[in-house]
Each structure stands twice: as structure tokens, then as C-alpha cells.
């Protein structure tokens, strides 16, 4: 059909189409000169390496999944190379469809390994969870017993702490009462000492006042005696002066007549 359409094209387009066909043909020959790696080869190698019955351990399943990823990447790379070559061929669509089918078949071959390995790992994880749950269930009675024992010990410890706290509070109250009694006694003693000090001070003040009064009375008595002595002295001096004055004013005594036969007294 493509060659029939060339006959209907205008004559001026024939040389251009011929050149394009020659270029495509040359590109196809150049592409055919480089052999392409089969797209299905990575899948075939993978299925040969991992029969489904061999996927029976965690290590093998994990390794298989890593190789599955590598195989898928290799299939994609080879498919891309094939489709690139298809665009150099004359029957492009037919080539692309063939490459697409080859890629689908390769991925289809890989898929059972991917599914089986993932299923095994899921089952292994589920088994591990079941084992863990079973172990926990087996440990639960012992844990419950231990928990009850711990709770009992905790309650006993709390009761002992409450008891000790009550005893401590009682001791504190007794000490408080004792200290309050001692404080009251100290206050009473202090008040008594202050009262005695005040009383002693009052007695001393009274004694001091009495001493002052006695001293003042003694001084007054001494002054009175001194005044009395002075008065007596003055009176005696007055009396003596009066006597002397009286004696000075007294008349002369009459001459004495000598007795008979006595010699007359000589003149002084």
C-alpha cells in the first residue's frame, strides 16, 4: 500500500521521498548491524535462578525481590532500546507493537516470582506476629501474678509509709507541745526575772531614798547642833562680857584699918 501511494504522488515529491526511503533503509541496516539484547532474557534468567518452590526462606525471598527489581529495570532499558530502533525502520508501528508484546511477556514471566516472594514475606511476618502474640499470651499469667505481687507490695509499702507518717506526726506534735511548754516556761522565767529585777530596783530606790533622807536629817541635825553650840558660845561670851562690864563699873572698897600695933602699910 505504501508503494501504491508513491505512484499517486506528484513527480516533484518523488525524489524527496526516495531520499527519505534511502535514509530510512540505511538507518535500518545500520541498526540491524548492532545486535539488540533480547528483552525477555532478564526474565528468563530470573525464572531459571528462582524456581517458585525455592522461595521458602526470608533471605532467598528478599534477594529474589532485589533481583526482580533489577530484572524489571533491565527489561525497561532493553525495551527502550528496541523502541528507539523501531523508529528507524519502515514499519514503525508493527515494530513498536512487537516490542510492546515482548516487554509484556517478560514482565509476565517476572510477576510470579515477585508475587510469591512478597507472599512468603507477608506470611513470615504474620507468623512472627502470631509467635509474638502467643509468647505474650504465655507470659501473661506470670506477668499478671507479678503485677499482683507488685501491687500488693506497693500497697504494703504505702501502708507502712502512712504508718510512719502518722508516727512522725505524733512525734512532731509531742515535740511541739514540749517546745511550747519549754517556751512558756522560758517566758514565765523571763517575766519572773523582770519582775524581781523591778522589785529589786524599787527596793534599791527606796533604800537610796531612805539613805538620802537619813543623810539629809543627819546634816540638818549637825547644822542644828552647830547652831546650838554657836548660840551657847555666843551666850557664854555675852555673859562673860556682861560680867566683865559689871566688874568694871563696881564701887571702890573702903580702906582697911590696920589692927592696933601693926605698922602702917607703905605706899606703893
Buried (B, 14 or more C-beta within 10 A) or exposed (E): EEEEEEEEEEEEEEEEEEEEBEEBEEBBEEBEEEEEEBBBBBBBEBBEEBEBEEBEEEEBBEBBBEBBEEBBEBBBEBBEBBBEBBEBBEEEEEBBEEBBEBBEBBBEBBEEBBEBBBEBBEEBEEEEEEEEEEEEEEEEEEEEEEEEEEEEEEEEEEEEEEEEEEEEEEEEEEEEEEEEEEEEEEEEEEEEEEEEEEEEEEEEEEEEEEEEEEEEEEEEEEEEEEEEEEEEEEEEEEEEEEEEEEEEEEEEEEEEEEEEEEEEEEEE
